[in-house]
Amino acid sequence: MVSHSRPIAVSLLLFGAALGLLIVGRFVQFDDLSGAGSDLWILPLGLLALPAAVSAVVVAWSDAKARLWLGIVQAVLFGCLVWQQTGNDGFRFIWHRDEGELVLLGIGLGVTAAVLIATAVQPSTQAEAEAARVAGEGPGAGRWLVRAAVYLGGSVAFVFLAFLSGASYYAATECDGSESDCLATLGGLAWGVVSVPVAIVLIVVIELVLARRRKRRHPATSTRPGPG
């Protein structure tokens, strides 16, 4: 019990400190109706919040229960962000006056929570894999929950990079320095939408390759000779 309680407590305290620093630093606001967020930020507190949040994940990563607890807390916070976004017109998370930063914060929280919970529920255990091999069990799905979380994070990063690439391309080739008539953002959105089915195809291909490898490593039990 003691071995699990320390990383749980430390990781949650660090994450709570990061969240508190953002609120005290006025990066998170609940009653701003200006649409742009207050510019009375306390930048040093915001800069300290990032290493605190990263440290929370690093501390929790070494213990499955700590990952589970931190992942649950982040998932709850993700739900609160969605709730505030949809139900509170005065809710803002502004780092540099960009409303998209709130979306990025939510995506980052959701993906991190998914990875933490998945790796906690399905930790890597060599002993279990060896026991299944000795028992002659056929190939299973493996750590499918972990792969799903990794696919989610990879897909989000892939779509985001596609959006940035498309926006940069159209800004350089079509806008001619005019910001008022520039549709680079729409071009980036188009590239992002196209990247979604590409990501899905890549995931399917990876799963097929992994399934074939599992079958090669674990021959079907029906081919083994029966007793007597």
Secondary structure as UniProt FT lines:
FT   HELIX           2..24
FT   TURN            25..26
FT   STRAND          28..29
FT   HELIX           43..61
FT   HELIX           64..87
FT   TURN            89..90
FT   STRAND          92..93
FT   HELIX           100..121
FT   HELIX           126..134
FT   TURN            135..136
FT   HELIX           144..173
FT   TURN            176..177
FT   TURN            180..181
FT   HELIX           184..217
FT   HELIX           221..223
//
